[in-house]
Amino acid sequence: MKGTIEVNGLRLFARHGVYEEERVNGNTFELSVHLVYPIEKGMMNDDLDGTLNYAEVVEVVREVMAYPSQLLEHVVWRLHRALTDRFPDIEGGMIRLTKLNPPIPAEMDGVAVRIEW
């Protein structure tokens, strides 16, 4: 049986952006990470070893976000690669990365890049 482990609304400070001021001053980013994973053992045995530990997922995301990229597209690719390398049983998923305060003179909730596989 497959299930989806979700981390929603994770907010982290990071220094991603094309402009020098973005890499110097940084920004707040919000992430949603949904990972399709075989969860039957966790469901049946009530044991963390039978599922995907979302605390470890958050730690992988923190590690990736600590290294600046110019493009959000590059960050989500690095997140995808790091998560699927660390947890090879992931069967699919979605990552959405939102820059909450982009340097654009307009009122908005943010700009985002989302990938699904």
Secondary structure, 3 states (H helix, E strand, C coil): CEEEEEEEEEEEEECCCCCHHHHHHCEEEEEEEEEEEECHHHHHHCCHHHCCCHHHHHHHHHHHHCCCCCCHHHHHHHHHHHHHHHCCCCCEEEEEEEECCCCCCCCCCCEEEEEEC
